[in-house]
Amino acid sequence: MAIKVIVVGMGSRGSDWSRELQAAPAYKLVACVDSNEEILKRVSGNGFRAVPRFTNLQAALEQTNCDAVIVATSVDSHVAPCELALTHGLPVLVEKPFALTLDEAKGLVSLAAQRSTPLLVAQNYRYMRAFRTARRVIAEGLLGRIGMVVCQYYRVPQAMAASLARVENSALWGAGVHHLDALRYILDKPATRILAHKFSMPWGTLLPGASMSAMLSFGDETTAIYSLTYESSGHQFFERGQEFYLRFVGERATLHVFQRWLMLCANGKLPRLIKRGKRIVTEERVLLDQFEGAVLHGAEPDSSGKDNLQTMAIVEACLRSAANGNSVNPQELLNGKL
């Protein structure tokens, strides 16, 4: 039988998840929830007319027979619906970041463990073909030991969602958490030291933290330099106002990732293009397949809440370092030593 799912938060991501559910044979969308009645009215005209709609999750749980919940509310309101669903013993798939503090994230992971209930975080960037290919190239040893990583992201301010614009450290909570998760996933190493600086452009209109830079250590030999901004211009008509570049410098070769293109520059050889392969399913479908395995078979998901505590520790280390100017070890945050 299909897994019956309630989607909470019917903005752009909630609508994406609802369409993915309707296209996946293993799932059935049984309710849509959003506190904004105007959004619910628009939902009824977007192919979900027959799906019951509610303004709060509690009412949906009381009036709907469901097996799981997907939380796609605004970035600053993920915790409460997750807690409610987990308390009812329902598996949860929540948009990144699943909390705004490491302690809140730990609380959700602990609650899920107490209830023996799956908790997944929708870190869909790690499953993008460019990142999966980079992970494979590194795992195969084509680069050898990696000494340096450079990652840069630029975005025009007009592209920011309203929910992010009202949050301090918007760049980190928007694109940053995606990229930092993808970096640790590709390198397959824990972050051990972070020194970060947040700022806004002197002419900017966004809250502090619309731009950020950080230096990260992964293990004993890899240093990553990361910078991102939501206040750049010059690419309004390129890739929906976004520009992304990633470089891995290894002892045997350097791998360049620009947008969706990958170039391998092996020592002493001509550069060659690395193909990403076909996009058989969406990144969201990859996560739904993991969710299905966890719900029906108790399989340990790759993007579990427990796994994502490492990402949340990196984000919190960035925030703490930016606040006090000192380097922070995310592992010490996880172990409660800081």
N, C-alpha and C positions, 0 to 999 in steps of 0.2 A: 504493500500500500504506500501511497505517496506521503511524504513528510509534510505535514500541514504547518505553514509558517505565517506568522504575523510580522509585518514590516512596520517599524516605528520610525517616523520621520520621512515625509514624502517629498522632500526637496529633490535636487538633481540625483544624488546618490541613492536615495530611497526609491526613486522611479527606476533607476538603473537596475537595482536589485530586484524590483518587482518584475521587470521585463525578463531578467535572467531566470527568475523562478518559473515564470510561465513557459519558458522555452526548455526547461529541464524536466524530463519525465519523472525524476525521483521526487519532485516537489509539487506542492499545491499552495498557492497564495490564498489565505482564508480571511485576511483582514488587513486594512491599512490604517495607521494611526498617525495623526498629526494634530498638535494643539491649535494650529491655524486653520480655521474653517474655510478660508478662501483657498488655501492650498488643497484641501480635501475636495472642494468643488471642482478645481482644475483637474484633479486626479480622475474624477468621474468621467471626464471627457478625453482621457488619455489611454483608453483601452482597458480600464479597470472598473467600468460601470457596474458590473455585477458583483464586485467585491465589497463586502461590508466595510464601512468607514467609521472610525471612532476618534474622539478628540483626546482620549487618554488611554494608556495601556491597561490600567486596571479594569476599565469597562470592557475592553476587548477580551481580556482574559476571562472575565466572568461570563461573557456572552458567546464566546467562540471556543470550539474544540480545536486546540492547536498542539503541536509537538515541539515547536522551536520558535525562536524570536530572532529577527535581524534588527539591529539598532543602527539607524543611519540619521540620527538627529544632528543638530549643530555640534561643532567641535567641543563646546563647553558644557554639553548636557548629555554625555554618554553614560555617566555612572548610575544615575537614578533608575533608568529603565533596565539597565543590566542587572542591578541589584534586585529589582522587582521580579524579573524573569527568572533569575537564578534561585531566588527564594521560593518560587513556585516549582523548582526542580526542572526548569526548561533550559535546554541547550541554547547558547547565545553565540551569534556571529555579530561582532560589533565593528563599526568603522574605526580606522585609526584616527588619532590615538585613543585608546580605550579609556583613558583618564588624563587629567592634566597634572597629576602629581604621582610620584612613584608609590607613595603610601596608599593612595586610592587604587592604583593598579594592583598592588599587593593584596589589598582587601578583596577585590573582585576575584583574583586568582584563588585566594584562600576560601572564599565563599563557594566557588565552583568546585574546589576539592572536597569541601565538607559535604556538598550535595552530590558528589560523584557525577557532576554534570559538565559536559564539554563547554569550553569557552574558547572561541577563536577570534583573532584580530585580523581584520581585512587589510593586511599588508600586501596589496596587489602589485606594487611596483616590483617586488622581488621576483615576480613571475613574468614580468615583461621579457620579451624574447632577447633583447639586448643584454639585460642583466643575467638571464639564465645562461646565455652563451658565454658571457664573461666569466661566470662562475665555473662553467665547464672547462674553458680554456685554462683557467688557473688550476683547477683540480687535476687536469691532465699533465700539469707540470711544464707547460710550454713556456711560461715566463720564468721558471725557476723561483728562487726566493724573491719576494717582493719587498723592496726597500722603501718605496714612496708611492703615494696615491695623491692625485690632484683632482678635486671635484668642484665644478663651478656651475651655478644655476642663476639665471637672470629672468625676471618676469616683469611685465609692465604693471603698474599699480591698478589700472582699470580692470585687470583680470581677477582681482581678489573678491572672493565671496563675502557677502555682508556679514556672515557669522564670524569670519576671520578678521574682518576689518575692526570689529569691536573688541578683539582680544589682543592683549599685549603679547609680544613675541610671536606675531602672526606668521612670520616667515618660517620659524621653527615648527610651529604647529601645523602649518599648511604643507609646504613641500619638504621642509627639513626632516621631519620624522620619517617621510618616505625614503629619502636619500640615505639617511643614517642607518635605517633598517636594511636597505639594500646593500650598503657597503659592508656591514658586518656579516650579512648573509653570503655575499660574494667571496669575501676573504675567509669566511668560516673561522674567525678568531674573535675572542672577546676584546672589547675596548678596555684598556688599562690606565689611560691617562688622557684628560681633556683640558685644554686651555681655550676658553671661548671669549668672544667680544661681541656684544650686540649694540646696534646703533640704528639711527634713522638718518636719511640724507638731510642736510641743512635746509633744503627747500621742500622736504617731504611733508605730507599732510597726514601720514599714518601714525599710529601709536608707536612708542619705542619698541624696537625689535623687529621692524619691517626689513632689516638687513642684519646679517650675522656672519661672522667668520670664526673658524675653530681649527685648532690643531689637535689631532687625535693620535694616540698610539694604540696599535692593535698587536698584542703579544709583545715580543722582545725586539722585533726587527722591522716592523712596518709603521711608517709615519704617514698620516693622511692630513692633507690641507684642504679644508672645505670652506666655501664661501657661497652665500646666496643672498639675493635681494628681490624684493617685490617693488623696487623703486627705480628700475632701469628703463631706458627707452632705446629706440633704434631697431626693435624687432616686433613692432606692433602687427606687422603683416606676415610674420614668419612663425610657423608652428604655433598658431594661436597665442602669440605674444610671449613665447617661452624659448629659452636657449639653454642647452645642457651640454656639458663637456666633462669627460671622465678619463683619466690617464692612470694606468698601472705601470710602474717602472720596475722591471724585474732584472735579475742577473743574466738571463738568457734572451729576453725580449721585452719590448714595451707594447702594451695594448692601449689603443686609443678608442674611445667611444664618443662619438659626436651625434647627438640626437639618437637615431636608430642605426647608425652605421658604425661598424667595428673594423679597425685596421690593426693588423699584427705586424710589428716591425722587429723581426728577429735579428740578433746581432750578426752583422756581416752579410745580410740578405736583403733583397728588395722587399718593400712593404707588400702585404697581400690582404685583400679584403676577406673578412670572415663572415660567412653567411649565417643568418640567425635561424633559418629554417622556417617552415610554414607555421602560421598561426592557426592551429587546429581548433582550439577553443579559446575563449576569452580568459583573462586573468581572474575575473570573477567566477567563471565556471570552474577553474582550478580550485578555488576556495570552496565553492559549493560541493565539489566532489570530496574534498577533505571533510567538510561538515557532514556530509552523508555518511562517510565511513565512521566518523566519531559518534554520530547519533545512533546509527543502526548496528554498528559492529564494535564500538568501543575502541576504534583505532586511534592512536596518538597522532593528532594533526601536526603538520609541519609548522603552521602559523598559530600555535596555541597561545593562550594568554600567558602561560608560564614561560614559553620561549620569548614572548614579546616583553617580558620584564627586563631583558637585556637591552632592548631598544629604549624602553622607558628610563632605564638607568642612564643611558647615554644622554637622552634629552634632559633629564634632571641635572646631570653633571654639567651640561652646557649652560643651563640656567644659573646654577650655583657659581660656576666659574665666572660667567659674565657679570654676576652681581658683586663678587668679592675680589676678582682679579687673580685668583689662585687656581692652580691646576687641581683637578678632582679625579679620583679613581672611581669609575662606575661600579667596580666590583666591591669596593668598600661600602658604597651606598646600598648595594643589594644585601650585603652582610650586616647592615646596621651599624657599621663602624664610624659613620660620619653623620 
